[in-house]
Amino acid sequence: MTAKVTSKAGSTAWLSGFIPDLPTPFNHLDEIDTDAFGRLCERQIAAGASALVVGETAGENSTLEPAERAQLVRIAASVARKRVRIIAGAGSNATDRAVTFTRAAEAAGADAIMSVVPYYNKPMPRGMAAHFRAVAAATTLPVILHDIPSRTVKGLPDEILLELAHTPRFIGLRDGSSDVARLRRLRPRLPATFRMLTGDDTVSLAYMAAGGDGCISSVSNLAPDLCVAVARHLREGRLYQARELHQRLVPLATLLEREHPAALKFALALLGFMQPATRLPIVQLDRSAKAEVAQAMTDIADEYLAVAH
């Protein structure tokens, strides 16, 4: 049974392990499939996730309407019933929209928000700092920064991250750089309570072994029990066992990253959780990609795969 969320002020211990970045299921009318989304949330809670990320990268947030973003948060909060935290994707490349999304997420019941480095605009470092400070000023919720240079072109500079991390409102970073050396460089200079999580499943073991706190994960949507086992073995000092289990995840995680989130949605459809529908400009996988994903899933032991009931 999942423990209820505690309200201990200032605690960030919950921001750890493999935290799923949930996809947004759509039905044949291109509307959010609320029943399917509720099942995804409940499966992760049952598996022991400490938090759920909704309406973010895997959730196709850039094609969601504002009302749909809030709807996802309400559904997740209703299913969770305070058993886990709900982290709402609330980023935008326009600061005023990021502020609006942040306020709406808080009103809908989120426990924290995730805000990405502004994309396309390519702001200078001081602009990034001002953007995130405006977001933090608009909410009472903790803010998790999201740095993913492959999508935003400009990454979050170390000096800006360090500056923001010493402000209590900012509690962690989703690091999409896949750079474990960056973690080693920054960890000694960050507050002890500031959480560092990778956004890359393929380097998650190395990242956590180097002092990282966890992974905002795509593959944990499919094999949550296996991810929980990896984190537990690592936490308890059994590196060999953690490595053996993590190696089972890497081929599938690599495929998910290549065609994200279409590959994740197809895999979850194979397991019976949702339809594989995506929103343009994302399209569904072609036949060869589907075969690769299906094969990678068969290579993971059945007892570790989530299956809809």
Secondary structure, DSSP 8 states (H G I E B T S, - for coil): --------TT--TTS-EEEEB----B-TTSSB-HHHHHHHHHHHHHHT-SEEEESSTTTTGGG--HHHHHHHHHHHHHHHTTSSEEEEE---SSHHHHHHHHHHHHHHT-SEEEEE---SS---HHHHHHHHHHHHHT-SS-EEEEE-HHHHSS---HHHHHHHHTSTTEEEEEE-S--HHHHHHHGGGS-TT-EEEES-GGGHHHHHHTT--EEEESGGGT-HHHHHHHHHHHHTT-HHHHHHHHHHHHHHHHHHHHTTTHHHHHHHHHTTSS-----TT-----HHHHHHHHHHHHTS-GGGS----
